[in-house]
């Protein structure tokens, strides 16, 4: 029985490590223009969405990247402005999965 539990813990640990490695490998620095933004509430959970000229992006906290300022970041993003941002993750439309904005690196241009 101990070997079975050890095997299960090993498999779970490996899956967690592989997941972290895959997520870390998707880090990308991109330039986006904010077209719109909103807060989505679902049950007791909420998240921020940012609609850009690139694709819709999510703005949520991330323990993996030590990001706990999503509300502040959402307030900094202004419609019509162009930003250099760091994003991570995958966009999978059929399950409404979005890449996450990790940080705003710089403002490229002001509103036109």
Backbone atoms as SQL, in Angstrom:
CREATE TABLE atoms (id INTEGER PRIMARY KEY, chain TEXT, resi INTEGER, resn TEXT, atom TEXT, x REAL, y REAL, z REAL);
INSERT INTO atoms VALUES
  (1, 'A', 1, 'UNK', 'N', 0.822, -1.197, 0.000),
  (2, 'A', 1, 'UNK', 'CA', 0.000, 0.000, 0.000),
  (3, 'A', 1, 'UNK', 'C', 0.870, 1.267, 0.000),
  (4, 'A', 2, 'UNK', 'N', 1.976, 1.263, 0.734),
  (5, 'A', 2, 'UNK', 'CA', 2.866, 2.426, 0.776),
  (6, 'A', 2, 'UNK', 'C', 3.468, 2.706, -0.595),
  (7, 'A', 3, 'UNK', 'N', 3.801, 1.652, -1.333),
  (8, 'A', 3, 'UNK', 'CA', 4.362, 1.834, -2.678),
  (9, 'A', 3, 'UNK', 'C', 3.333, 2.475, -3.598),
  (10, 'A', 4, 'UNK', 'N', 2.082, 2.072, -3.463),
  (11, 'A', 4, 'UNK', 'CA', 1.015, 2.630, -4.292),
  (12, 'A', 4, 'UNK', 'C', 0.834, 4.119, -4.000),
  (13, 'A', 5, 'UNK', 'N', 0.810, 4.481, -2.719),
  (14, 'A', 5, 'UNK', 'CA', 0.660, 5.892, -2.334),
  (15, 'A', 5, 'UNK', 'C', 1.864, 6.696, -2.808),
  (16, 'A', 6, 'UNK', 'N', 3.065, 6.116, -2.663),
  (17, 'A', 6, 'UNK', 'CA', 4.273, 6.794, -3.137),
  (18, 'A', 6, 'UNK', 'C', 4.219, 7.002, -4.652),
  (19, 'A', 7, 'UNK', 'N', 3.727, 6.010, -5.384),
  (20, 'A', 7, 'UNK', 'CA', 3.602, 6.118, -6.843),
  (21, 'A', 7, 'UNK', 'C', 2.606, 7.214, -7.217),
  (22, 'A', 8, 'UNK', 'N', 1.475, 7.262, -6.529),
  (23, 'A', 8, 'UNK', 'CA', 0.466, 8.295, -6.800),
  (24, 'A', 8, 'UNK', 'C', 1.047, 9.687, -6.519),
  (25, 'A', 9, 'UNK', 'N', 1.731, 9.848, -5.406),
  (26, 'A', 9, 'UNK', 'CA', 2.348, 11.140, -5.082),
  (27, 'A', 9, 'UNK', 'C', 3.410, 11.521, -6.105),
  (28, 'A', 10, 'UNK', 'N', 4.171, 10.545, -6.569),
  (29, 'A', 10, 'UNK', 'CA', 5.186, 10.805, -7.591),
  (30, 'A', 10, 'UNK', 'C', 4.541, 11.264, -8.893),
  (31, 'A', 11, 'UNK', 'N', 3.482, 10.597, -9.316),
  (32, 'A', 11, 'UNK', 'CA', 2.793, 10.963, -10.565),
  (33, 'A', 11, 'UNK', 'C', 2.200, 12.367, -10.450),
  (34, 'A', 12, 'UNK', 'N', 1.567, 12.663, -9.314),
  (35, 'A', 12, 'UNK', 'CA', 0.987, 13.993, -9.115),
  (36, 'A', 12, 'UNK', 'C', 2.083, 15.059, -9.133),
  (37, 'A', 13, 'UNK', 'N', 3.194, 14.799, -8.471),
  (38, 'A', 13, 'UNK', 'CA', 4.321, 15.742, -8.462),
  (39, 'A', 13, 'UNK', 'C', 4.850, 15.976, -9.874),
  (40, 'A', 14, 'UNK', 'N', 4.992, 14.907, -10.640),
  (41, 'A', 14, 'UNK', 'CA', 5.471, 15.036, -12.021),
  (42, 'A', 14, 'UNK', 'C', 4.504, 15.858, -12.860),
  (43, 'A', 15, 'UNK', 'N', 3.199, 15.624, -12.703),
  (44, 'A', 15, 'UNK', 'CA', 2.208, 16.389, -13.455),
  (45, 'A', 15, 'UNK', 'C', 2.262, 17.872, -13.101),
  (46, 'A', 16, 'UNK', 'N', 2.441, 18.182, -11.830),
  (47, 'A', 16, 'UNK', 'CA', 2.538, 19.582, -11.405),
  (48, 'A', 16, 'UNK', 'C', 3.781, 20.230, -12.007),
  (49, 'A', 17, 'UNK', 'N', 4.903, 19.539, -11.965),
  (50, 'A', 17, 'UNK', 'CA', 6.152, 20.080, -12.509),
  (51, 'A', 17, 'UNK', 'C', 6.046, 20.289, -14.014),
  (52, 'A', 18, 'UNK', 'N', 5.459, 19.324, -14.726),
  (53, 'A', 18, 'UNK', 'CA', 5.295, 19.450, -16.180),
  (54, 'A', 18, 'UNK', 'C', 4.363, 20.610, -16.505),
  (55, 'A', 19, 'UNK', 'N', 3.273, 20.753, -15.740),
  (56, 'A', 19, 'UNK', 'CA', 2.341, 21.857, -15.964),
  (57, 'A', 19, 'UNK', 'C', 3.026, 23.206, -15.773),
  (58, 'A', 20, 'UNK', 'N', 3.801, 23.349, -14.698),
  (59, 'A', 20, 'UNK', 'CA', 4.532, 24.599, -14.448),
  (60, 'A', 20, 'UNK', 'C', 5.525, 24.869, -15.578),
  (61, 'A', 21, 'UNK', 'N', 6.224, 23.831, -16.030),
  (62, 'A', 21, 'UNK', 'CA', 7.189, 24.003, -17.114),
  (63, 'A', 21, 'UNK', 'C', 6.500, 24.455, -18.399),
  (64, 'A', 22, 'UNK', 'N', 5.350, 23.849, -18.723),
  (65, 'A', 22, 'UNK', 'CA', 4.623, 24.248, -19.930),
  (66, 'A', 22, 'UNK', 'C', 4.128, 25.684, -19.820),
  (67, 'A', 23, 'UNK', 'N', 3.587, 26.055, -18.667),
  (68, 'A', 23, 'UNK', 'CA', 3.094, 27.424, -18.496),
  (69, 'A', 23, 'UNK', 'C', 4.250, 28.419, -18.596),
  (70, 'A', 24, 'UNK', 'N', 5.351, 28.136, -17.921),
  (71, 'A', 24, 'UNK', 'CA', 6.514, 29.037, -17.976),
  (72, 'A', 24, 'UNK', 'C', 7.064, 29.152, -19.401),
  (73, 'A', 25, 'UNK', 'N', 6.906, 28.099, -20.208),
  (74, 'A', 25, 'UNK', 'CA', 7.422, 28.133, -21.580),
  (75, 'A', 25, 'UNK', 'C', 6.555, 28.966, -22.516),
  (76, 'A', 26, 'UNK', 'N', 5.383, 29.403, -22.053),
  (77, 'A', 26, 'UNK', 'CA', 4.492, 30.189, -22.910),
  (78, 'A', 26, 'UNK', 'C', 4.612, 31.689, -22.676),
  (79, 'A', 27, 'UNK', 'N', 5.561, 32.117, -21.860),
  (80, 'A', 27, 'UNK', 'CA', 5.730, 33.552, -21.590),
  (81, 'A', 27, 'UNK', 'C', 6.061, 34.273, -22.894),
  (82, 'A', 28, 'UNK', 'N', 5.331, 35.364, -23.134),
  (83, 'A', 28, 'UNK', 'CA', 5.531, 36.128, -24.375),
  (84, 'A', 28, 'UNK', 'C', 5.379, 37.616, -24.074),
  (85, 'A', 29, 'UNK', 'N', 6.198, 38.429, -24.692),
  (86, 'A', 29, 'UNK', 'CA', 6.114, 39.887, -24.584),
  (87, 'A', 29, 'UNK', 'C', 5.501, 40.397, -25.884),
  (88, 'A', 30, 'UNK', 'N', 4.344, 41.034, -25.794),
  (89, 'A', 30, 'UNK', 'CA', 3.625, 41.478, -26.987),
  (90, 'A', 30, 'UNK', 'C', 3.178, 42.928, -26.838),
  (91, 'A', 31, 'UNK', 'N', 2.848, 43.520, -27.970),
  (92, 'A', 31, 'UNK', 'CA', 2.287, 44.866, -28.008),
  (93, 'A', 31, 'UNK', 'C', 0.800, 44.735, -28.291),
  (94, 'A', 32, 'UNK', 'N', -0.018, 45.359, -27.448),
  (95, 'A', 32, 'UNK', 'CA', -1.470, 45.290, -27.622),
  (96, 'A', 32, 'UNK', 'C', -2.059, 46.692, -27.579),
  (97, 'A', 33, 'UNK', 'N', -3.173, 46.862, -28.279),
  (98, 'A', 33, 'UNK', 'CA', -3.982, 48.064, -28.151),
  (99, 'A', 33, 'UNK', 'C', -5.283, 47.646, -27.493),
  (100, 'A', 34, 'UNK', 'N', -5.632, 48.293, -26.392),
  (101, 'A', 34, 'UNK', 'CA', -6.838, 47.948, -25.646),
  (102, 'A', 34, 'UNK', 'C', -8.051, 48.498, -26.377),
  (103, 'A', 35, 'UNK', 'N', -8.975, 47.603, -26.740),
  (104, 'A', 35, 'UNK', 'CA', -10.204, 47.996, -27.423),
  (105, 'A', 35, 'UNK', 'C', -11.365, 48.149, -26.446),
  (106, 'A', 36, 'UNK', 'N', -11.370, 47.308, -25.404),
  (107, 'A', 36, 'UNK', 'CA', -12.411, 47.346, -24.385),
  (108, 'A', 36, 'UNK', 'C', -11.946, 46.490, -23.212),
  (109, 'A', 37, 'UNK', 'N', -12.612, 46.647, -22.079),
  (110, 'A', 37, 'UNK', 'CA', -12.285, 45.826, -20.918),
  (111, 'A', 37, 'UNK', 'C', -13.517, 45.699, -20.051),
  (112, 'A', 38, 'UNK', 'N', -13.583, 44.587, -19.278),
  (113, 'A', 38, 'UNK', 'CA', -14.733, 44.374, -18.410),
  (114, 'A', 38, 'UNK', 'C', -14.394, 43.389, -17.299),
  (115, 'A', 39, 'UNK', 'N', -15.282, 43.332, -16.332),
  (116, 'A', 39, 'UNK', 'CA', -15.168, 42.370, -15.236),
  (117, 'A', 39, 'UNK', 'C', -16.297, 41.367, -15.395),
  (118, 'A', 40, 'UNK', 'N', -15.972, 40.089, -15.363),
  (119, 'A', 40, 'UNK', 'CA', -16.952, 39.015, -15.505),
  (120, 'A', 40, 'UNK', 'C', -17.168, 38.373, -14.136),
  (121, 'A', 41, 'UNK', 'N', -18.414, 38.317, -13.685),
  (122, 'A', 41, 'UNK', 'CA', -18.756, 37.652, -12.425),
  (123, 'A', 41, 'UNK', 'C', -19.490, 36.356, -12.727),
  (124, 'A', 42, 'UNK', 'N', -19.013, 35.263, -12.134),
  (125, 'A', 42, 'UNK', 'CA', -19.657, 33.961, -12.298),
  (126, 'A', 42, 'UNK', 'C', -19.682, 33.290, -10.940),
  (127, 'A', 43, 'UNK', 'N', -20.877, 33.113, -10.395),
  (128, 'A', 43, 'UNK', 'CA', -21.045, 32.590, -9.039),
  (129, 'A', 43, 'UNK', 'C', -20.277, 33.493, -8.070),
  (130, 'A', 44, 'UNK', 'N', -19.376, 32.943, -7.295),
  (131, 'A', 44, 'UNK', 'CA', -18.606, 33.759, -6.352),
  (132, 'A', 44, 'UNK', 'C', -17.232, 34.100, -6.912),
  (133, 'A', 45, 'UNK', 'N', -17.005, 33.758, -8.180),
  (134, 'A', 45, 'UNK', 'CA', -15.709, 33.997, -8.814),
  (135, 'A', 45, 'UNK', 'C', -15.836, 35.134, -9.829),
  (136, 'A', 46, 'UNK', 'N', -14.785, 35.896, -9.981),
  (137, 'A', 46, 'UNK', 'CA', -14.787, 36.940, -10.998),
  (138, 'A', 46, 'UNK', 'C', -13.409, 37.019, -11.633),
  (139, 'A', 47, 'UNK', 'N', -13.386, 37.556, -12.857),
  (140, 'A', 47, 'UNK', 'CA', -12.117, 37.762, -13.549),
  (141, 'A', 47, 'UNK', 'C', -12.266, 38.985, -14.438),
  (142, 'A', 48, 'UNK', 'N', -11.134, 39.532, -14.806),
  (143, 'A', 48, 'UNK', 'CA', -11.102, 40.685, -15.694),
  (144, 'A', 48, 'UNK', 'C', -10.761, 40.212, -17.101),
  (145, 'A', 49, 'UNK', 'N', -11.442, 40.765, -18.088),
  (146, 'A', 49, 'UNK', 'CA', -11.124, 40.508, -19.493),
  (147, 'A', 49, 'UNK', 'C', -10.685, 41.810, -20.133),
  (148, 'A', 50, 'UNK', 'N', -9.716, 41.691, -21.031),
  (149, 'A', 50, 'UNK', 'CA', -9.218, 42.837, -21.783),
  (150, 'A', 50, 'UNK', 'C', -9.293, 42.453, -23.253),
  (151, 'A', 51, 'UNK', 'N', -10.111, 43.185, -24.007),
  (152, 'A', 51, 'UNK', 'CA', -10.248, 42.931, -25.437),
  (153, 'A', 51, 'UNK', 'C', -9.212, 43.782, -26.165),
  (154, 'A', 52, 'UNK', 'N', -8.385, 43.133, -26.972),
  (155, 'A', 52, 'UNK', 'CA', -7.284, 43.820, -27.642),
  (156, 'A', 52, 'UNK', 'C', -7.337, 43.579, -29.141),
  (157, 'A', 53, 'UNK', 'N', -6.468, 44.267, -29.865),
  (158, 'A', 53, 'UNK', 'CA', -6.356, 44.042, -31.298),
  (159, 'A', 53, 'UNK', 'C', -5.701, 42.693, -31.594),
  (160, 'A', 54, 'UNK', 'N', -5.067, 42.081, -30.613),
  (161, 'A', 54, 'UNK', 'CA', -4.410, 40.784, -30.765),
  (162, 'A', 54, 'UNK', 'C', -5.397, 39.647, -30.535),
  (163, 'A', 55, 'UNK', 'N', -6.036, 39.651, -29.380),
  (164, 'A', 55, 'UNK', 'CA', -7.004, 38.625, -28.959),
  (165, 'A', 55, 'UNK', 'C', -7.550, 39.043, -27.608),
  (166, 'A', 56, 'UNK', 'N', -8.645, 38.439, -27.157),
  (167, 'A', 56, 'UNK', 'CA', -9.078, 38.732, -25.795),
  (168, 'A', 56, 'UNK', 'C', -8.083, 38.130, -24.801),
  (169, 'A', 57, 'UNK', 'N', -7.780, 38.867, -23.757),
  (170, 'A', 57, 'UNK', 'CA', -6.847, 38.399, -22.736),
  (171, 'A', 57, 'UNK', 'C', -7.526, 38.442, -21.379),
  (172, 'A', 58, 'UNK', 'N', -7.076, 37.574, -20.491),
  (173, 'A', 58, 'UNK', 'CA', -7.568, 37.549, -19.120),
  (174, 'A', 58, 'UNK', 'C', -6.589, 38.313, -18.244),
  (175, 'A', 59, 'UNK', 'N', -7.089, 38.871, -17.184),
  (176, 'A', 59, 'UNK', 'CA', -6.250, 39.566, -16.210),
  (177, 'A', 59, 'UNK', 'C', -6.637, 39.027, -14.838),
  (178, 'A', 60, 'UNK', 'N', -5.961, 37.970, -14.403),
  (179, 'A', 60, 'UNK', 'CA', -6.259, 37.355, -13.110),
  (180, 'A', 60, 'UNK', 'C', -4.977, 37.187, -12.306),
  (181, 'A', 61, 'UNK', 'N', -5.140, 37.080, -10.998),
  (182, 'A', 61, 'UNK', 'CA', -3.987, 36.848, -10.134),
  (183, 'A', 61, 'UNK', 'C', -3.375, 35.483, -10.452),
  (184, 'A', 62, 'UNK', 'N', -2.088, 35.358, -10.187),
  (185, 'A', 62, 'UNK', 'CA', -1.365, 34.112, -10.455),
  (186, 'A', 62, 'UNK', 'C', -0.337, 33.862, -9.365),
  (187, 'A', 63, 'UNK', 'N', -0.544, 32.800, -8.598),
  (188, 'A', 63, 'UNK', 'CA', 0.434, 32.440, -7.567),
  (189, 'A', 63, 'UNK', 'C', 1.763, 32.050, -8.201),
  (190, 'A', 64, 'UNK', 'N', 1.709, 31.383, -9.352),
  (191, 'A', 64, 'UNK', 'CA', 2.916, 30.924, -10.024),
  (192, 'A', 64, 'UNK', 'C', 3.842, 32.079, -10.382),
  (193, 'A', 65, 'UNK', 'N', 3.269, 33.213, -10.770),
  (194, 'A', 65, 'UNK', 'CA', 4.061, 34.383, -11.160),
  (195, 'A', 65, 'UNK', 'C', 4.065, 35.466, -10.082),
  (196, 'A', 66, 'UNK', 'N', 3.545, 35.138, -8.901),
  (197, 'A', 66, 'UNK', 'CA', 3.470, 36.076, -7.778),
  (198, 'A', 66, 'UNK', 'C', 2.787, 37.383, -8.183),
  (199, 'A', 67, 'UNK', 'N', 1.710, 37.258, -8.936),
  (200, 'A', 67, 'UNK', 'CA', 0.931, 38.414, -9.381),
  (201, 'A', 67, 'UNK', 'C', -0.358, 38.470, -8.561),
  (202, 'A', 68, 'UNK', 'N', -0.494, 39.520, -7.765),
  (203, 'A', 68, 'UNK', 'CA', -1.661, 39.670, -6.916),
  (204, 'A', 68, 'UNK', 'C', -2.280, 41.054, -7.048),
  (205, 'A', 69, 'UNK', 'N', -2.049, 41.712, -8.188),
  (206, 'A', 69, 'UNK', 'CA', -2.520, 43.095, -8.376),
  (207, 'A', 69, 'UNK', 'C', -3.402, 43.247, -9.611),
  (208, 'A', 70, 'UNK', 'N', -4.233, 42.258, -9.893),
  (209, 'A', 70, 'UNK', 'CA', -5.062, 42.299, -11.106),
  (210, 'A', 70, 'UNK', 'C', -5.983, 43.507, -11.149),
  (211, 'A', 71, 'UNK', 'N', -6.585, 43.857, -10.032),
  (212, 'A', 71, 'UNK', 'CA', -7.492, 45.013, -10.014),
  (213, 'A', 71, 'UNK', 'C', -6.734, 46.303, -10.330),
  (214, 'A', 72, 'UNK', 'N', -5.538, 46.451, -9.760),
  (215, 'A', 72, 'UNK', 'CA', -4.721, 47.637, -10.043),
  (216, 'A', 72, 'UNK', 'C', -4.327, 47.688, -11.513),
  (217, 'A', 73, 'UNK', 'N', -3.904, 46.552, -12.048),
  (218, 'A', 73, 'UNK', 'CA', -3.497, 46.480, -13.451),
  (219, 'A', 73, 'UNK', 'C', -4.679, 46.814, -14.369),
  (220, 'A', 74, 'UNK', 'N', -5.865, 46.293, -14.038),
  (221, 'A', 74, 'UNK', 'CA', -7.054, 46.559, -14.844),
  (222, 'A', 74, 'UNK', 'C', -7.367, 48.052, -14.860),
  (223, 'A', 75, 'UNK', 'N', -7.172, 48.702, -13.718),
  (224, 'A', 75, 'UNK', 'CA', -7.410, 50.142, -13.644),
  (225, 'A', 75, 'UNK', 'C', -6.406, 50.957, -14.434),
  (226, 'A', 76, 'UNK', 'N', -5.179, 50.451, -14.587),
  (227, 'A', 76, 'UNK', 'CA', -4.142, 51.161, -15.339),
  (228, 'A', 76, 'UNK', 'C', -4.379, 51.091, -16.844),
  (229, 'A', 77, 'UNK', 'N', -4.954, 49.991, -17.319),
  (230, 'A', 77, 'UNK', 'CA', -5.187, 49.825, -18.764),
  (231, 'A', 77, 'UNK', 'C', -6.300, 50.759, -19.214),
  (232, 'A', 78, 'UNK', 'N', -6.022, 51.551, -20.237),
  (233, 'A', 78, 'UNK', 'CA', -6.991, 52.498, -20.763),
  (234, 'A', 78, 'UNK', 'C', -7.338, 52.152, -22.206),
  (235, 'A', 79, 'UNK', 'N', -8.625, 52.205, -22.512),
  (236, 'A', 79, 'UNK', 'CA', -9.098, 51.920, -23.861),
  (237, 'A', 79, 'UNK', 'C', -8.466, 52.897, -24.843),
  (238, 'A', 80, 'UNK', 'N', -7.953, 52.367, -25.961),
  (239, 'A', 80, 'UNK', 'CA', -7.340, 53.183, -26.998),
  (240, 'A', 80, 'UNK', 'C', -5.831, 53.315, -26.864),
  (241, 'A', 81, 'UNK', 'N', -5.280, 52.936, -25.734),
  (242, 'A', 81, 'UNK', 'CA', -3.840, 53.026, -25.525),
  (243, 'A', 81, 'UNK', 'C', -3.164, 51.736, -25.967),
  (244, 'A', 82, 'UNK', 'N', -1.897, 51.849, -26.356),
  (245, 'A', 82, 'UNK', 'CA', -1.106, 50.689, -26.760),
  (246, 'A', 82, 'UNK', 'C', -0.050, 50.427, -25.695),
  (247, 'A', 83, 'UNK', 'N', 0.097, 49.156, -25.335),
  (248, 'A', 83, 'UNK', 'CA', 0.998, 48.756, -24.253),
  (249, 'A', 83, 'UNK', 'C', 1.895, 47.603, -24.682),
  (250, 'A', 84, 'UNK', 'N', 3.066, 47.542, -24.089),
  (251, 'A', 84, 'UNK', 'CA', 3.903, 46.349, -24.129),
  (252, 'A', 84, 'UNK', 'C', 3.544, 45.571, -22.869),
  (253, 'A', 85, 'UNK', 'N', 3.092, 44.331, -23.036),
  (254, 'A', 85, 'UNK', 'CA', 2.697, 43.525, -21.882),
  (255, 'A', 85, 'UNK', 'C', 3.358, 42.154, -21.944),
  (256, 'A', 86, 'UNK', 'N', 3.416, 41.505, -20.796),
  (257, 'A', 86, 'UNK', 'CA', 3.878, 40.130, -20.712),
  (258, 'A', 86, 'UNK', 'C', 2.647, 39.269, -20.485),
  (259, 'A', 87, 'UNK', 'N', 2.474, 38.258, -21.344),
  (260, 'A', 87, 'UNK', 'CA', 1.336, 37.355, -21.225),
  (261, 'A', 87, 'UNK', 'C', 1.834, 35.920, -21.111),
  (262, 'A', 88, 'UNK', 'N', 0.970, 35.060, -20.611),
  (263, 'A', 88, 'UNK', 'CA', 1.331, 33.671, -20.413),
  (264, 'A', 88, 'UNK', 'C', 0.089, 32.792, -20.613),
  (265, 'A', 89, 'UNK', 'N', 0.311, 31.578, -21.053),
  (266, 'A', 89, 'UNK', 'CA', -0.786, 30.620, -21.186),
  (267, 'A', 89, 'UNK', 'C', -1.182, 30.370, -22.625),
  (268, 'A', 90, 'UNK', 'N', -2.366, 29.772, -22.756),
  (269, 'A', 90, 'UNK', 'CA', -2.882, 29.395, -24.064),
  (270, 'A', 90, 'UNK', 'C', -4.268, 29.978, -24.255),
  (271, 'A', 91, 'UNK', 'N', -4.629, 30.224, -25.506),
  (272, 'A', 91, 'UNK', 'CA', -5.985, 30.644, -25.864),
  (273, 'A', 91, 'UNK', 'C', -6.686, 29.423, -26.442),
  (274, 'A', 92, 'UNK', 'N', -7.706, 28.937, -25.722),
  (275, 'A', 92, 'UNK', 'CA', -8.506, 27.797, -26.176),
  (276, 'A', 92, 'UNK', 'C', -9.957, 28.258, -26.200),
  (277, 'A', 93, 'UNK', 'N', -10.445, 28.707, -27.373),
  (278, 'A', 93, 'UNK', 'CA', -11.768, 29.335, -27.456),
  (279, 'A', 93, 'UNK', 'C', -12.938, 28.456, -26.995),
  (280, 'A', 94, 'UNK', 'N', -12.941, 27.171, -27.333),
  (281, 'A', 94, 'UNK', 'CA', -14.117, 26.357, -27.041),
  (282, 'A', 94, 'UNK', 'C', -14.325, 26.086, -25.553),
  (283, 'A', 95, 'UNK', 'N', -13.338, 26.363, -24.721),
  (284, 'A', 95, 'UNK', 'CA', -13.540, 26.269, -23.271),
  (285, 'A', 95, 'UNK', 'C', -13.371, 27.637, -22.605),
  (286, 'A', 96, 'UNK', 'N', -13.410, 28.686, -23.412),
  (287, 'A', 96, 'UNK', 'CA', -13.269, 30.074, -22.936),
  (288, 'A', 96, 'UNK', 'C', -12.026, 30.257, -22.072),
  (289, 'A', 97, 'UNK', 'N', -10.915, 29.742, -22.549),
  (290, 'A', 97, 'UNK', 'CA', -9.640, 29.897, -21.853),
  (291, 'A', 97, 'UNK', 'C', -8.830, 30.964, -22.569),
  (292, 'A', 98, 'UNK', 'N', -8.313, 31.922, -21.794),
  (293, 'A', 98, 'UNK', 'CA', -7.584, 33.053, -22.346),
  (294, 'A', 98, 'UNK', 'C', -6.168, 33.081, -21.807),
  (295, 'A', 99, 'UNK', 'N', -5.260, 33.697, -22.563),
  (296, 'A', 99, 'UNK', 'CA', -3.926, 33.946, -22.034),
  (297, 'A', 99, 'UNK', 'C', -4.037, 35.047, -20.979),
  (298, 'A', 100, 'UNK', 'N', -3.174, 35.004, -19.981),
  (299, 'A', 100, 'UNK', 'CA', -3.243, 35.913, -18.842),
  (300, 'A', 100, 'UNK', 'C', -2.182, 37.003, -18.940),
  (301, 'A', 101, 'UNK', 'N', -2.589, 38.239, -18.681),
  (302, 'A', 101, 'UNK', 'CA', -1.638, 39.348, -18.624),
  (303, 'A', 101, 'UNK', 'C', -0.929, 39.272, -17.269),
  (304, 'A', 102, 'UNK', 'N', 0.383, 39.164, -17.312),
  (305, 'A', 102, 'UNK', 'CA', 1.172, 39.084, -16.092),
  (306, 'A', 102, 'UNK', 'C', 1.654, 40.468, -15.663),
  (307, 'A', 103, 'UNK', 'N', 2.025, 41.296, -16.626),
  (308, 'A', 103, 'UNK', 'CA', 2.491, 42.638, -16.282),
  (309, 'A', 103, 'UNK', 'C', 2.359, 43.593, -17.456),
  (310, 'A', 104, 'UNK', 'N', 2.266, 44.876, -17.129),
  (311, 'A', 104, 'UNK', 'CA', 2.352, 45.938, -18.132),
  (312, 'A', 104, 'UNK', 'C', 3.806, 46.388, -18.112),
  (313, 'A', 105, 'UNK', 'N', 4.499, 46.216, -19.241),
  (314, 'A', 105, 'UNK', 'CA', 5.912, 46.576, -19.284),
  (315, 'A', 105, 'UNK', 'C', 6.105, 48.056, -19.600),
  (316, 'A', 106, 'UNK', 'N', 5.290, 48.608, -20.522),
  (317, 'A', 106, 'UNK', 'CA', 5.398, 50.029, -20.844),
  (318, 'A', 106, 'UNK', 'C', 4.203, 50.470, -21.681),
  (319, 'A', 107, 'UNK', 'N', 3.965, 51.765, -21.695),
  (320, 'A', 107, 'UNK', 'CA', 2.960, 52.367, -22.569),
  (321, 'A', 107, 'UNK', 'C', 3.680, 52.754, -23.854),
  (322, 'A', 108, 'UNK', 'N', 3.166, 52.277, -24.986),
  (323, 'A', 108, 'UNK', 'CA', 3.805, 52.569, -26.275),
  (324, 'A', 108, 'UNK', 'C', 3.278, 53.881, -26.834),
  (325, 'A', 109, 'UNK', 'N', 1.957, 54.026, -26.881),
  (326, 'A', 109, 'UNK', 'CA', 1.355, 55.258, -27.421),
  (327, 'A', 109, 'UNK', 'C', 0.133, 55.629, -26.618),
  (328, 'A', 110, 'UNK', 'N', -0.191, 56.914, -26.653),
  (329, 'A', 110, 'UNK', 'CA', -1.395, 57.388, -26.009),
  (330, 'A', 110, 'UNK', 'C', -2.568, 57.232, -26.963),
  (331, 'A', 111, 'UNK', 'N', -3.754, 57.465, -26.421),
  (332, 'A', 111, 'UNK', 'CA', -4.996, 57.372, -27.188),
  (333, 'A', 111, 'UNK', 'C', -4.952, 58.306, -28.389),
  (334, 'A', 112, 'UNK', 'N', -5.485, 57.813, -29.495),
  (335, 'A', 112, 'UNK', 'CA', -5.504, 58.603, -30.741),
  (336, 'A', 112, 'UNK', 'C', -6.846, 59.257, -30.939);
